[in-house]
Amino acid sequence: MGSKLYVGGLPYSVTEQQLTDTFGAHGTVASAKIIADKFTGQSRGFGFVEMSSDAEAQAAITALHGSDMGGRTLTVNEAKPMESRSGGGGGFGGRGGGKRDRW
């Protein structure tokens, strides 16, 4: 098991410090990050917490999964590795982008 946790169902107003404090009750928090929309900067309602050890991560999962935070039910589980994203293709959907002659 890894020590990096996915945390879903976060209230949109929660701060990274509040997240650190909540998980800190179950062990040492190495980092806490709330994921925000890249255009508006508003929280997307989920984040990641990295605990110092696997045992602390498991304790946090056991204690906090399904618990209430700000009227929302938290989902806490082991974070899955990020899948590699394929590069975007050309903007022409594979049809080629050459000059097209018109009659």
C-alpha positions in Angstrom: 0.0 0.0 0.0 1.2 3.5 -0.7 1.1 6.5 1.6 -0.5 8.8 -1.0 -4.2 9.1 -0.5 -7.0 10.3 -2.7 -9.6 12.4 -0.9 -12.9 13.0 -2.6 -16.1 14.7 -1.5 -14.3 17.8 -0.1 -16.3 20.9 0.6 -15.4 23.5 -2.0 -14.4 25.9 0.8 -11.9 23.6 2.5 -8.3 24.8 2.6 -5.1 22.7 2.4 -4.4 23.7 6.0 -7.7 22.3 7.1 -7.0 19.1 5.1 -3.6 18.8 6.8 -5.1 19.3 10.2 -7.8 16.7 9.7 -5.4 14.1 8.5 -2.8 15.1 11.0 -4.9 13.6 13.7 -4.0 10.2 12.3 -0.3 10.6 11.6 2.3 12.9 10.1 1.1 14.6 6.9 4.0 15.0 4.4 1.8 17.1 2.0 -1.7 18.0 1.2 -3.0 19.4 -2.1 -6.5 20.4 -3.2 -7.0 20.2 -6.9 -8.4 23.5 -8.4 -10.0 24.3 -11.7 -7.2 25.8 -13.9 -9.5 28.5 -15.3 -11.5 29.7 -12.2 -9.1 28.6 -9.4 -12.1 27.1 -7.5 -11.7 23.8 -5.8 -12.9 20.8 -7.8 -13.9 19.0 -4.5 -11.0 16.5 -4.3 -7.4 16.4 -3.4 -4.4 14.3 -2.3 -2.8 13.8 1.0 0.6 12.1 1.5 1.2 10.5 4.9 4.6 9.7 6.3 4.0 5.9 6.4 1.7 3.3 5.0 0.5 2.5 8.6 -0.5 6.2 9.1 -2.2 6.2 5.6 -4.2 3.1 6.5 -5.2 4.6 9.9 -6.4 7.8 8.1 -8.5 5.7 5.6 -10.0 3.7 8.4 -10.9 6.8 10.4 -12.0 9.2 7.7 -13.5 7.3 4.8 -17.3 7.9 5.0 -17.0 10.6 7.6 -18.6 14.0 7.3 -16.7 17.2 6.5 -18.7 20.4 6.0 -21.9 18.5 5.2 -20.2 16.3 2.6 -19.2 12.6 2.9 -15.5 12.0 2.4 -14.1 9.3 0.1 -10.6 8.4 1.3 -8.6 5.6 -0.4 -5.2 4.8 -1.8 -4.3 7.1 -4.7 -3.9 5.3 -8.0 -0.8 6.1 -10.1 -1.5 8.8 -12.7 -2.0 7.3 -16.1 0.2 8.6 -18.8 -1.7 10.8 -21.2 -1.1 10.4 -24.9 -0.1 13.5 -26.7 -2.8 15.3 -28.6 -2.8 14.7 -32.3 -2.9 17.2 -35.1 -6.0 19.4 -35.2 -7.3 17.8 -38.4 -8.4 14.4 -37.0 -5.9 12.5 -39.0 -7.2 13.8 -42.3 -4.1 15.8 -43.1 -3.8 19.5 -43.0 -2.5 20.4 -46.4 -3.8 23.2 -48.6 -7.0 22.3 -50.3 -7.6 23.6 -53.8 -11.0 24.8 -54.6 -12.5 24.8 -58.2 
